[in-house]
Structures are given as C-alpha cells and as structure tokens.
Amino acid sequence: MVRAIYPGSFDPVTNGHLDIIERASRAFDHLIVAVLENPRKVSLFKMEERVAMLKIITKKFSNVNVDSYNGLLVDYADKVNASIIVKGLRAVSDFEIEFQMALANRKLNSKVETLFMMTNNIYSFVSSSIVKEVAGYGGNIRDMVPKEVHQIIVDKINSVKNA
C-alpha cells in the first residue's frame, strides 16, 4: 500500500489545493492531507479551523484523511509510514523553492520521495494569499475556493477586517 502526504499550510484551502487532493487520491492508495503548524508564519485561520475545512472538502474521498503536524516533514512521514510527499506546483517559481526542500528532505531521509504535481491551469494564479487579499477588499472568491467552505472563509476574513 502506497501512502502519500500532501503537506501545506492551507490558510485557507483553495480550489488549487482541492485539485491536487483529488488527483493524488486517485494516484495513491492512501493520502494524508497534513496541515503544517509553522510557528514562523502568522496564519489567519487557526490550525483547528484549517483542519476542519479540509475535513469538510475531503469527506467524499474514502482514501483521504486530514491530520496536522509540526516539526520535520520527513519525521512525520516516518511516523505515518508514508513513502511519498506530494507537492503542488503553480508556476516555475514554486518549483525552485519546492525543489530545494525536496533535496533537503532526501538528504534527511532517503526513503521518502517527493513527487511534483502541476495544478490545473485554471487555478495557476490562485494562492491562499490571493484569496485573502481579494476577499479582504470585498472581491468575489467563489471560483477560487471550494464551495463547501466558501462562506466560512468569507465570514472569517470579514470578521478580522471588521475587528
């Protein structure tokens, strides 16, 4: 059984993330969507909120579960017996950063491979940062985020904006 991890901050989850989840769920026996707790990064959504949104959008996939972790990704991969790390790419600039991290992960644990998946080109401009910025100015993010969590995202951004 091939277990893969799709890690990220998912702050918030986007349709680009969902595209990678859908495709990776078909490619691997089991996919763990792992939310990174990064103390160096200030997140809009709390860890629990990001996990909850991901659970909502992944409930239709029988071989996908959602978890959170902190620390080194390769240590987490060992803990959950995963041999593949899936990284989504939108543009060449993503590749440069992700390639460097993949090499570092290989140096730390040569048993774990990193595979890159290009997101669907209709989502290549979508990032969590873009979603937050557009929604923060009252723009329409309906085509950028999964419909099941659209209102949760809008409400959170509006509550922070109006605080």
MARSE-666331 format. One record per atom (N, C-alpha, C): x negated, y, z negated. Coordinates in steps of 0.1 Angstrom, whole numbers, padded with zeros to 4 digits, always signed. Atoms other than C-alpha are relative to their C-alpha. Layout:
BEGIN
XYZ...
***
This chain:
BEGIN
-0008-0012+0000+0000+0000+0000-0009+0012+0000+0008-0012-0001-0015+0033+0011+0008+0012-0007-0006-0011+0007-0008+0061-0014-0008+0013+0003+0006-0013-0004-0014+0097-0004+0005+0011-0010-0003-0012+0008-0014+0130-0023+0001+0012+0010-0001-0013-0007-0002+0163-0008+0000+0010-0011+0001-0010+0011-0015+0189-0032+0002+0014+0005-0001-0014-0003-0008+0226-0034+0006+0007-0012-0006-0008+0011+0005+0254-0055+0015+0002+0002-0015+0000-0003+0039+0256-0037+0007+0012-0007-0005-0011+0008+0045+0291-0051+0006+0011+0009-0010+0011+0000+0072+0289-0036-0002-0010+0012+0000+0010-0010+0077+0259-0014+0006+0007+0013-0005-0006-0013+0082+0268+0023+0004-0011+0010-0003+0010-0010+0095+0251+0054-0012-0007+0006+0013+0006-0005+0059+0245+0065-0004-0011-0010+0002+0011+0009+0054+0225+0033+0009-0011+0002-0009+0011-0002+0085+0206+0039-0003-0008+0013+0004+0007-0013+0074+0198+0075-0011-0010-0003+0011+0009+0003+0042+0183+0061+0005-0012-0008-0006+0010+0009+0061+0164+0034+0007-0011+0009-0008+0009-0008+0085+0149+0060-0009-0009+0008+0009+0008-0009+0057+0138+0084-0009-0009-0008+0009+0009+0008+0034+0125+0057+0008-0012-0006-0008+0011+0006+0062+0105+0041+0003-0011+0010-0001+0011-0011+0065+0086+0075-0013-0006+0002+0013+0005-0003+0028+0081+0077-0006-0009-0011+0006+0007+0011+0021+0067+0043+0011-0008-0008-0009+0008+0008+0037+0040+0021+0006+0008-0012-0004-0008+0012+0039+0064-0009-0007+0014+0001+0006-0014+0000+0034+0102-0010+0003+0007-0013-0001-0008+0013+0028+0122-0042-0002+0014+0004+0001-0014-0002+0035+0159-0038-0004+0005-0014+0006-0003+0013+0012+0172-0065-0002+0016-0001+0000-0015+0002+0016+0208-0078-0012+0003-0009+0012-0004+0007-0017+0223-0089+0003+0010-0010+0000-0010+0011-0019+0241-0122-0014+0007+0001+0013-0007-0002-0046+0267-0114+0000+0012-0009+0000-0011+0009-0054+0289-0143-0006+0013+0005+0005-0012-0006-0073+0313-0120+0009+0007+0009-0010-0005-0009-0042+0320-0100+0012+0004-0007-0013-0005+0006-0012+0341-0111+0011-0004+0009-0011+0005-0008+0019+0323-0100+0013+0008-0003-0014-0006+0002+0054+0338-0095+0009-0009-0007-0008+0010+0006+0071+0306-0104-0008-0008-0010+0006+0009+0010+0063+0286-0135-0002-0014+0006+0003+0014-0005+0049+0251-0130+0013-0008+0001-0013+0008+0001+0083+0236-0141+0009+0004+0012-0009-0004-0011+0102+0257-0115-0005-0005+0013+0005+0005-0012+0079+0247-0087+0002-0015+0002-0003+0015+0000+0082+0210-0096+0015-0002+0002-0015+0002-0001+0120+0213-0099+0004+0003+0015-0004-0002-0014+0123+0229-0064-0005-0011+0009+0005+0011-0008+0101+0202-0049+0008-0012-0002-0008+0012+0002+0122+0175-0065+0013+0002+0007-0012-0003-0007+0153+0191-0050-0001-0003+0015+0002+0002-0014+0139+0191-0015-0005-0014+0004+0005+0013-0003+0123+0157-0017+0008-0012-0004-0008+0011+0005+0151+0136-0032+0005-0009+0012-0005+0009-0011+0161+0124+0003-0011-0009+0005+0011+0009-0004+0127+0106+0007-0002-0010-0011+0001+0011+0010+0126+0073-0011-0014-0003-0004+0014+0003+0003+0088+0071-0010-0008+0012-0004+0007-0012+0004+0080+0106-0022+0004+0003-0015-0002-0005+0013+0076+0117-0058-0008+0013-0002+0006-0013+0003+0066+0150-0073-0006-0001-0014+0008+0000+0013+0040+0155-0101-0007+0013-0001+0009-0012+0001+0017+0182-0114-0013-0005-0006+0013+0004+0006-0019+0181-0124-0008+0013-0002+0010-0010+0001-0048+0202-0135-0014-0007+0001+0013+0006-0001-0085+0196-0130-0003-0003+0014+0005+0004-0014-0103+0180-0101+0010-0009+0007-0009+0008-0008-0081+0166-0074-0004-0014+0002+0005+0013-0002-0103+0136-0069+0002-0009-0013-0003+0007+0013-0099+0127-0106+0015-0004-0001-0015+0003+0000-0061+0129-0102+0002-0011+0010-0001+0011-0010-0064+0107-0071-0003-0013-0006+0004+0012+0007-0082+0081-0092+0011-0004-0009-0010+0002+0010-0056+0084-0119+0013-0007+0006-0012+0005-0006-0027+0077-0095-0002-0010+0011+0004+0010-0010-0046+0052-0073+0004+0004+0015-0002-0005-0013-0043+0074-0042-0014+0000+0008+0012+0000-0008-0069+0070-0014-0001+0011+0011-0001-0010-0011-0058+0098+0009+0005+0014-0006-0004-0014+0003-0055+0136+0004+0005+0006+0013-0005-0007-0012-0032+0153+0029+0000+0015-0001+0001-0015+0000-0039+0189+0037+0007+0005+0012-0007-0006-0011-0016+0210+0058-0008+0012+0005+0007-0011-0006-0031+0235+0082+0009+0008+0009-0008-0009-0009-0015+0265+0099-0009+0006+0011+0009-0007-0010-0045+0281+0116-0014-0004-0002+0014+0003+0001-0082+0279+0121-0006+0004-0013+0005-0005+0013-0088+0300+0090+0003-0010-0011-0003+0010+0010-0071+0273+0069-0010-0011+0001+0009+0011-0002-0094+0247+0084-0013+0002-0007+0014-0003+0006-0126+0264+0073+0000-0002-0015-0001+0001+0014-0115+0266+0037+0002-0015-0004-0003+0014+0004-0100+0231+0036-0011-0010+0004+0011+0009-0004-0129+0215+0054-0011+0000-0011+0010-0002+0011-0153+0229+0027+0005-0008-0012-0006+0007+0011-0130+0215+0000-0001-0015+0002+0000+0014-0004-0128+0181+0018-0014-0006-0002+0014+0005+0001-0166+0178+0019-0004+0000-0015+0003+0000+0014-0168+0187-0018+0007-0012-0007-0007+0012+0005-0142+0161-0026-0006-0013+0003+0007+0012-0004-0160+0135-0006-0013-0002-0008+0012+0000+0008-0192+0143-0025+0003-0005-0014-0004+0003+0014-0174+0139-0058+0006-0015-0001-0006+0013+0000-0155+0107-0048+0001-0005+0015+0001+0005-0014-0164+0089-0015+0011-0010+0004-0011+0010-0002-0134+0065-0019+0013+0007+0005-0012-0007-0004-0109+0093-0012-0003+0008+0012+0001-0007-0013-0104+0106+0023+0010+0011+0001-0009-0011-0003-0089+0139+0034+0004+0000+0014-0006-0001-0014-0066+0140+0064+0007+0013+0002-0006-0013-0003-0055+0172+0080+0012-0002+0009-0012+0000-0009-0020+0177+0095+0003+0015+0004-0004-0013-0005-0011+0207+0116+0015+0002-0003-0014-0002+0002+0022+0222+0106+0007+0003+0014-0008-0003-0012+0049+0226+0132-0003+0015+0004+0004-0014-0004+0040+0257+0153+0011+0010-0004-0010-0010+0003+0073+0274+0144-0002+0005-0015+0003-0005+0013+0060+0276+0108-0014+0005-0002+0015-0003+0001+0024+0285+0116-0002+0014-0007+0001-0013+0006+0030+0321+0103+0004+0000-0014-0007+0000+0013+0048+0311+0071-0010-0005-0011+0008+0003+0012+0029+0311+0038+0009+0004-0012-0007-0004+0013+0041+0314+0002-0001+0015-0002+0002-0015+0002+0026+0349+0001+0009+0008+0009-0009-0007-0009+0045+0360+0032+0014-0001-0005-0013+0002+0006+0077+0346+0017+0003+0010-0011-0002-0009+0012+0072+0365-0015+0000+0015+0004+0001-0013-0004+0063+0397+0003+0013+0004+0008-0012-0003-0008+0092+0396+0028+0012+0001-0009-0012+0000+0009+0118+0387+0001-0001+0012-0010+0002-0011+0009+0103+0414-0022+0005+0013+0006-0005-0012-0007+0112+0440+0004+0014-0001+0005-0014+0002-0003+0147+0426+0008+0002-0007+0014-0001+0006-0013+0139+0408+0041+0006-0014-0001-0006+0013-0001+0155+0376+0053-0010-0011+0000+0010+0012+0001+0135+0344+0043+0007-0013+0003-0008+0012-0002+0163+0320+0053-0007-0011+0009+0006+0010-0009+0143+0304+0081-0014-0004-0004+0013+0003+0005+0111+0303+0060-0001-0010-0011+0000+0009+0012+0122+0282+0030+0011-0010+0002-0010+0010-0001+0142+0250+0026+0014+0006-0005-0014-0005+0004+0180+0258+0024+0004-0003-0014-0004+0005+0013+0184+0238-0008-0006+0009-0011+0006-0008+0010+0161+0262-0027-0001+0015+0004+0000-0014-0004+0166+0295-0008+0005+0009-0011-0006-0009+0010+0189+0311-0034-0009+0001-0013+0008+0000+0012+0166+0300-0063-0012+0010+0002+0011-0009-0003+0137+0318-0046+0004+0014+0001-0005-0014-0001+0156+0349-0037+0003+0006-0014-0004-0005+0014+0170+0352-0073-0012+0002-0008+0012-0002+0008+0136+0348-0088-0008+0012+0004+0008-0012-0005+0119+0374-0066+0008+0012-0004-0008-0012+0004+0148+0398-0072-0001+0003-0015+0001-0002+0015+0146+0393-0110-0013+0006-0004+0013-0005+0003+0109+0400-0110-0001+0015+0005+0000-0013-0006+0114+0430-0087+0008+0010-0009-0009-0008+0008+0142+0444-0109-0004+0001-0015+0004+0000+0014+0124+0438-0142-0007+0013-0004
***
